[in-house]
Amino acid sequence: MFLTKLWSSNIFLSEIGIWVFSFCSGRYVQFAKQLNSCNFGVYAMDWIGHGGSDGLHGYVPSLDHVVADTGAFLEKIKSENPGVPCFLFGHSTGGAVVLKAASYPHIEEMVEGIVLTSPALRVKPAHPIVVAVAPIFSLVAPKFQFKGANKKGIPVSRDPAALLAKYSDPLVYTGPIRVRTGHEILRISSHLMRNFKTVTVPFFVLHGTADTVTDPIASQDLYNEAASKFKDIKLYDGFLHDLLFEPEREDIGQDIINWMEKKLMWP
């Protein structure tokens, strides 16, 4: 159901970063290498319908299934690396998946913390009609592509080369959103917004203030309302949606590494 990858420059891993991507994990090779240079091993997972995984491209029948796959993936990695601290990462809708997964006690207890970049916590549909028709059409025509919600070409990075690479990569779905997938994104984000106060997992949320895909104010709300004892937020002024593909990507990656190292030293 999903594709796994491992990037590691060491035989023995003192830490393991486990990363879940909302699109294609192969895009994150450079960040994986940055993690490796700081002795973090990296495992990656592509969702069903995304990247190199099975299924119709861009079609996610249930994000609850993705949450369950995330838990199973994490259990597999933990069993292969007993006693090694793990972090779970998600970007955009992947951030929403990770946050929901960590709401389950058996998953929360397996991780040192979670890292969320530009999480889909409050999502504004490309067209208002999506909200009205999604619940019905997601049942009768779940794979239908809503042409008014085509996100191809939306500026998600201030780096022209990164934009070109994303929108020319056949493994990255950038076509019109499928009705069921859109409905699932709206459903999970709504659930999370209602339950911020119940969040107890340690987390670091990062968001660009100029993001037009997901709402940075929702990330601030998560930080303000969550019950987590160990939590941090960083808002990057003027940055767009794909933070790890912005021109300052190495600095952002270092912010994430610094947070994980700080968490490992926390009593």
N, C-alpha and C positions, 0 to 999 in steps of 0.2 A: 504493500500500500504506500510505502514511502521509501525514499532513497536516502541512504546514510553515507557520509563521507568522514574521513579523519585526516586532519592535518596535524603533524607532530614532527618536531625536529629532535625529540629526545625519546629514548627507550623508556626511561622512567619519568613519569609525569608527577610533579609535585602538586599541581593543580590541574583541573580539567574544566574547560569552558564548554558548555553544551549549548548549541545555538539552533534556534528554530527560525526559519525565514518565511516571510509571507510571499516571496516569489521564488527566486532560484538561488540556492546556496552557493553555486559556483561563482556568483558575482562577488563574494566576500573573501576571495583568496588572499588579497593583499592584507586585509585586516586579520585574517587567520595567521598570516606570517608574522604580523606585528605581535600577536598574542604568543606565538611560538617563541619569539625572541625574548619574551619575559617568562618563559618556562610554563606557559599555559598550553595544554593540548586542546584541540578543538574538534568536536564532533558536530556534524550538521545534518539537517533533515529537510527534505522537500515535501511539502504537502501533496496529497492526492490532487491531480490536476494542475500541478505547478512544477516548474523545473524539470527534472528528469524522472519524476514519479509517474505512475500509471494514471489513467483516467482522461476524460475529455479536457483539453486545455482550457483553463480558466473556470472549470466547473467544480464547485465544492458542495456536495449534497447536504453536508452537515458539519458545522464547525465543532459540534460536540464530539464528532468522530475524530476531528483533528486534535482536540483536547485529549481524548483517550489515547490516540497514537503518540502524543507527546509524553504522556505518562508511561506508556509501554517502552518508548525509546529511552527515556530516562532510567527506567528500571534496568534495561539491558546494559546501558553504559555503567551504571553503578555496580552491577553484578560482575562486570569485567574489570572494575577498578575499585575493589572494596577499600573503604577507609579514606578515599581521596575526595576532598571537598569539590563540589560542583556548583556551577552557576548556570542559570538558564536565561537565554536571551531571545527577544523577539522584536521585530521591527514592524511598524504599521499594524495591519490586522494580526500579524504574528505576535505583536505586543499584547493585543487583546487576548489572544489564545493563551499566551504564557501567563498572563495575570489570572485568567480564569482557572487554568490548570493549577496554579499555586494556591488557589482558594481551597483545594482539596487537601486535607491534613496529610494523607499518605504521600502526596507529591511535595508539599511544603517541607516536610521533614527530611526529604532527600536532597534539598538544595541549601547552599549557603546564602543565596539571595538570587534575585532576578534583575535583569537590566532591560529596560524598555526604551527604544528610540522611536519617537513620533508615534506613540501607540494610538490605535483607533478607538478612542474612548468616547468621543462625540463626533459623529460623522454626518456631514451635510451632503445629502444626495445631489448628484449632478442636475437632477430635475425633480421638482416637488412631486410629480406624479408617481415617482418611484415608490415613495412611502405608501401611497394609496393602493397601488396595484400589486406591489411585491407579494403581500401575503397570499393573494388569490393566484397570481400568475406563477408563484413559486411552486404551487401544487399542480396546476394544469399545464404549465409550459415551463418547467424549471430550467431548461437549457437555453431558452430564448435569450438572445442578446439584445439588450435595450440600447438602441442606437443613440439615444439622447444622452447616454452615460459613457460614451467613449472617452477614455482618459488619455488616449494616445497623444503625446505631444505636450502634456502638462509639464511646466517647469518644476522639476523636483530637486534640481541641483543647480548651483551657480557655475558649475564646471561644464562647459560645452562638450568636452570629450566624454565626460561621464554620461551626459544626456544621450549622446550619439550611441554610446556602447549599450545603454539600457534599451533604447528603442529599436536597436538593430539586432538584439540578441533573440534568436528564435525560441529560447527556453523561457524568456520573460514574457508573460502574457500582458499585453498592453491594448488589447482590443476592447470592444464594447462589453460591459460587465454583463454576466449572465444573471438572469432574474433571481434564481435560487441563491447564488453566491451573494448577490447584493442584499437579499433579505436576511441571510445568515449574518452578514456583517452588521446590519442594523440591529438585529436581534441580540447579538452578543454584546455590542456596545451599550445598548439600552440596559441590559442586565447588569453590566459592570458599573454603570453610572449610578444605579440604584443601590449598589452594595459597596461603595468606597469605604464606608465606616467599618466594614467587616474585614478589611485587608490587614493581615498581620505579618505577612512575609517581608523580610528585608528587601528593599528595592532601591534602584537608582533609575530615575526617569529623565530622559534628555529630549528636548524638543526645540525646533527652530521657531522663532516668533513670526516668521513670514511664511510658515507652512500653510498652504491652501488646500491640502488633502485631508489632514487631520487637525484637530483643534488643540493648540498649545494651552489654552485656558483650561481645558479638561485635564491636562496633565498637572497643572497647578492645583486644580480641585482635588485630584487624587492625592497629591502630596499633603494638602491641607487637612483632608478628612481621614486619611488612612490611620489605623491604629498601630501600625508598625512602629516598633521602638527604634529601628535602624532604617532610616530612609533619607534619601537625598534627591534633589532636583537641580537640573541645570538648563536654563533657557538661553539659547544662542541668538543674540540680536541680529535680525535680518537673514538668518539661515533658513533654508527650505526643507523639504520633506526628507530627502535621502541624506541624512546627516553624515553617514560614513562614505558618501561620495561627493561631499562638498570639498572645496579646495583645502579646507583646514582639517581634512579627514584624519591625518596623523595625530593632531592635537586632540581631537575628539576621542580617537581610539585610546590615547594615553589617559584621558580623563576616566574612561571606563576601567582601564587597567589599574589606575590609582585607587579607584573606588573598591575594586575587588580585593586589592592588597590591603586596604584599610579594613575591609570587612573581615578578612582572615585574621587580622590582629586584634579584632574586637572581642572582648571577653564573652 
